[in-house]
Amino acid sequence: MDAVIAAGRTLASLQVRPLLDPVDNRILLCHALGLNRVGLITQSERLLSGDEAARLSALFARRLAGEPIAYIVGEREFFGLPFEVNPAVLIPRPDTELLVELALDRLASGAGALDMGTGSGAVAVALAHSRPDAAVTALDVSEAALAVARRNAAANGARVDFLLSDWYAALGAARFALIVSNPPYIASGDRHLSEGDLRFEPAGALTDHADGLAALRRIVAGAPAHLEAGGWLLMEHGYDQAGAVRALLDGAGYTETQSWRDLAGIERVSGARRP
């Protein structure tokens, strides 16, 4: 499909016969022209200038090539908050809000929480924003990801301590009442890695380059040294991994092992308590 948009076209003409999915079309129009949805309606007869047409053409071409909308506009909403995103971090997804909800239900007043592999900071910032009394720490092995996460915490007024660490390596003797993680869990060679938005997202945040359970095993094995007695470990995982993750938790001696389903009915998060 040709993404070239000519100057002199009205905004209405770009919406009556959109070049993209109507939602994508609207988002890019608003982003390129600095308008909100109301502005698109009230200025429907506005004519595009040459600069605006060129800017829109470039954005539409990127989307037609498959680049995720979130990377094009540089932002994605998560848990009701705006998050900066770029190719250094995964795009936050609604499914992960379940992890935040479960964590909030188990986080006592003033308790400490750790988010492992924080990426954009979505989970940690959502926790800290919802519970200003909590002491939230977030770590990642990527300096580029941590830079994004710090900006997101500042933009949303959330107090989070960020740490550069390869999983538990830099934590020392620190302990927390709650550990959460949305780690890489796609198996190496999975066809989904070469489809859709995943083609553009950081591979190291998607796959463990093994069987999909390598990162989850490390988290399960290392958590007891950093969980307070009775503390919860909660992990997001793949649509078909709940049974395997529960087995890891049971085998490591955790208690109250269980899985929770997302809005699509898929077992998306599993967790347990340290005895």
Disulfide bonds with the S-S distance in Angstrom:
none
